[in-house]
Amino acid sequence: MSLGVVGFGVSMLKTPTDLRRVTCGGLEEECTLIIDTEDDERVTHTFTGADLVRVEQVRVRRGRAVNVKHMRRKQVRKLGFSYALIVKLDDDGNEAKHVMSYGDLGKRRARERFDEVAEYVVKRRSTALDVKETSGVSAVGILLIIYGAFSLIFCLILGQFAEPPPPRKRI
């Protein structure tokens, strides 16, 4: 039973809690942005490749883009690196900003992803775009692994005391 609980905890850790994925065909084909969060909120945004206006590098804290203009250097160093997609909603000029990572991607990886999407946006790249960002692990999965490990250890320890005494040999 304990090994089953540990196995279930490991399987829960394999599935990310936060998934953000954008897939685009050519410039005139449909793009799909999927945002799937831990609290089972799933947002699907469909738009054409031409409606992807621009991509920005942003600093993030808990999945939200933060304006660093009036922050001190020490405060800025605590923020993570990510990028955001700016999508045109309608002809009136309304835009939606989608941050692509809940946590810190790291400066180098965020820059690589930014360059990849920017190349598609400025139409130098007519091939398909497929960007996927996952982050986070399930707290329930971690608790199940810890609970399963402790119960396995206690079963092994207490099992040693439950053995019957060895039979006496007659001489």
Secondary structure, DSSP 8 states (H G I E B T S, - for coil): -HHHHHHHHHHHHHS-SEEEEEEE-SSSSEEEEEEE-TTS-EEEEEEEGGGEEEEEEEEEETTEEE--TT--HHHHHTSEEEEEEEEE-STT--EEEEES-SS---HHHHHHHHHHHHHHHTTS--S-EEEEEEE---HHHHHHHHHHHHHHHHHHHHHHHSS--------
